[in-house]
């Protein structure tokens, strides 16, 4: 039976949804599952970790681990992977995951694959699936090492209802401080906006909004819906939106329940960042805009007329 170690996604003391999604998939492929939780004051999360579907919980709980730092974080993961005898180590697609995964792979001397949308086990042979050429093709890649580290795309796997694990806690010793890099403070999005990666709804704005006034109008809708606010690259290049809000191939990859695109044409590089959304609504005045090929719901119209109507209707709900 393959052994899968999932990295718990812990933010502000709470367990992120990717942990349950990854554990659900690991169970679905018949693996023995373990989770590694790293942080400070996280003991209270142990029942949740077991409830999310892990059979063993490796817990590194120490003041020195309160702030993410790739070196000590990777050391804890390597320790857990060795103790568990993990065949696969799965990270979610977070900034910390992307920073720590290559270190873990190098220290374990195994393959590292990123942006994965599926994992297939055929006997002992591991294969992964991931999009390539801006999502135009899906690659199936055979992994040549017997073990691997994987960074899984947000929303790639569904959380399964009724999944169970068992409480079997192994405490890890906190590693020595990494003197090469000491994290003093982590600044969250200074705007106070909802993080795109965590948002259940993402409202995105494109060149159709024309100027800052248009952007602010669409942002009003995002605020009404308590949604994350993203944009196409055109609006970032135009100086209307910061780069950390760009959705797409060279921006963030999001997989919310609802993605709302306003004045976005649907270029392949934009679609690469949002095609994993469960439901897509597009508003565009051009009925031939490519975004409508992907959208579940489309409104052909001027966003300057549609957005105020939507805001009025939402207020009534
Ligand atoms: P446009 O393509 O100009 O579309 C604007 C849309 O608004 C049109 O469809 C128009 O009909 C509609 N519109 C106009 N006025 C209105 C109105 N009043 N009401 C309603 N609709 C209206 N792009 C990304 O988004 N993310 C990326 O990560 C990214 N990475 C890239 C990487 C590379 C290497 C390259 C070459 C490009 C990349 N791009 C990326 C750019 C991408 O190719 C497109 O240029 C960009 O996505 C277009 O943004 P847009 O849809 O806002 O603008």
Boltz pocket constraint, residues with backbone or C-beta under 6 A from the ligand:
constraints:
  - pocket:
      binder: B
      contacts: [[A, 205], [A, 206], [A, 207], [A, 208], [A, 209], [A, 231], [A, 232], [A, 233], [A, 234], [A, 235], [A, 246], [A, 247], [A, 248], [A, 249], [A, 250], [A, 251], [A, 252], [A, 262], [A, 263], [A, 264], [A, 265], [A, 266], [A, 267], [A, 268], [A, 269], [A, 270], [A, 273], [A, 283], [A, 284], [A, 285], [A, 286], [A, 289], [A, 301], [A, 302], [A, 303], [A, 304]]
      max_distance: 6.0
